[in-house]
Amino acid sequence: MSHVFDLSVREFLKVAASDSPTPGGGSVSALVGSLAASMVSMVANLTVGKEKYKDVEPEVKEILQEIQAVMARLEQLTAQDIKEFGNFMEVLKMPKNTEEEKALRAAKMQEALKSATDTPLEIARVCLKALELADRLSGIGNKGAISDVGVGAYVAEAALNAVLLSVDINLPMIKDEAYVAQAKAERDQLVARARELKEKAVAVVQSRLA
């Protein structure tokens, strides 16, 4: 399949809606996170160079640079999530005729499950970064477009919560109890922090819209 970022929106939706297993929940969530970040980037771009916001321009330029890095990273992770699913499917096809083959397949399966969990966790971390930047921009971005920072915050939180379902589906199959405990703890921390940042950013946005 072509890299999803090379597809038109219509082509992407057609593939996502088909019986093809990819792009699936993880890569779709990463793409949605990119859309959230694009709204933060847009407002930052609409703030830089405006005389009215000259005093905050250095910070906005910093936010702009960081949100562009977020978008680039999410593009990488979209492709990585699709690759991880492919690796998982290859492990499923491994032979299991002998005890040795069964043992090797089981070990490779655990490796694949961890990799397929690490990637959505990283996507969630990057979505959280987008939320942090939305929060920073909410009080200083161009007021004429500030509602889109709120859009970015809402959408980034949704992407974060959505991609963590890809973590939840894998954890019951992972036998490493320490890994599972750590992943669950981080998942809960990400969800809580994302909610906090979204509510904070949206409150500021709404106050500036009033």
N, C-alpha and C positions, 0 to 999 in steps of 0.2 A: 504494500500500500504506500502511496505517496506520503511524504511527511505532511501531517495535517495542516501545518502552517502554509503549505504551498497550495492548498485547496481553496476554492472559493467558498463562501459561507454556504451556498446552496449545495455544493459538492460535499462539504463536510457533514451537513445535516443528513444528506442522503446516505452516506456511509454509516454514520452513527445510528441511523434509524433502521438499517438493514440487519440481516442475520449475522453479519460479521462481528466477532467478539471484540474487535478493536476498531475505532476508539471506544473504550469502555468508561466506567465511572471515574477511574483515576485520571485518565488523560482528559476527559471532558471537564472534570473539576479543575485541572491545571489550566485549561484554556479559559474557563470562566474566571479563574483568578487573574489571568492576563487581562481580561476585559475590565475587571475591577481596577487593576493597576493602571490601565489606559486612561481611566477617568481621573485618577489622581494626577497622572502625567499631564493630561489636557489642562486641568486647572492651574497646575504649576506653570505650564507654558503660557497660559493666558495672564499670568501674574508677572512673570519676568519681563522687564522692559517697560513696565507701566510706571509713570512718574508717581502715581498715588501710592504705589507699593515699593518705592525705592528703598525705604528703610529695612524692609524684610527680604529684599532681593537676594542677599548672600545666602540666607537660610533656604529660601525657595529654590535657588539654584542647586543647593546641596540635596534637597528633597528630590528635585528633578533627576539628578544624576543617580540617586539611589533607587528611585522607582523604575528608571530605565533598566538598571541592573536586575531588578526584580522581574521585569518582563522578559528579559533575556534568559534568566534562570528558569522561569516557568516554561519557556519554549523548549529548553533542553529537557526539562523534567517530563514534559508531555511525550516527547520521543522516548525517553527512558522508561516511562510507565508502559508504553506499548511494547518495548523490547523485553521488559521483565515478564510480561504475560506470555510472549513468545517463548522465552526460556522455560517458563513453567510448563507450557504445553509440550515442549521437547522432553522434559523430564518425565512427564506422564507417558510418553511413548517408549521409554526405556524398557528393555526386556526384563522379565521377572520369572524366568523359567527355572533358575537355580537359586540356592540360598545366597550365593555370592552376588548374583544379579539383583536379588531382592534387597540385600543389605546395601548395595551401592545405590540402587534407586531410592531407597528410603533416606539415605544420607543426602543425596542430591536434592531430594524433595524438601528436606528441611532447609537446605541452603537457599533453594529457590523461594520458599515461603518467606524466609527472612528478608531476602532481597526485594520481594514483592510487597513487603511491609515497610521496609526502610524508605522506599521511594515515595509512597503517599505521605509518610510522616514528614519527609523533606518538603513535599509540596505544601503541606499544612504549615510548616515553619515559614516558608516563603510567603504564603498568604498572610500569615501573622505580620510579617515585615511590611506588607502592603498596608495592613490596618494601622500599624504604627505610624507610617508615613501619612496616611489619611488623617490620622489624629493630629499630627504635627501641622498639617496644612490647613486643617479646618478653621483655625482661628486667624490665619494670616493670608489665605489665598484670596484671589480676586472675588469680591462679593457678588459680582454679576454672574458668576458661574459656580458659586460655592455649593449649590445643590448637588452638583455632580461629585463632589467629594463625599457627600452623604451616600450617593449611589455606589461609589467605590467601596465605602465602608460596609454597606449592607451586602453587596455582592461578594466582597472578599470573605466576610464571615460565612456566607452561604457556601462558598467554594471550600473553605477550610472544613466546615462541618461535613460536607458531602464527601470529600476525599478521605476523611477518617473512617468512613464506612468500609473502605478498601482495607483498612487496618483491622477493623472489627471482624471481617469475614475470614481473615487469615489466622488470627491469633489462636482460635480454638484448635487449629491443626499443628501448631508449633509446640514442640515438646520441651524446649528450653524454658523452664519456669522463670528464671531470672530475667531472660529477655522479654518474656510476656509481661511480667510485672512492670518492668521499666517502660515498655511501650504503652501499657495501659495508663501508667502514671503520667507520662508525657502527653498522651491523648487528652486526658482530663485537664491538664494544665493549659494546653493549647485552646481547648474549648472555652474554658473559664476566662482566659486572658483575652481571647477574641471577642467574647461577649462584652467584656468590660470596655475594650477599646472602641468597639462599634457604638455602644451606647454613649460613650463620652464624645466621640466625634460627631455623631448625629445630633446630640444635644447642642453642641456648639454651632453646627450648621443651622439648626432650627432657630437658634437665638439670633443668628445673623440674617435669617430670612424674615424674621418678624418685623 
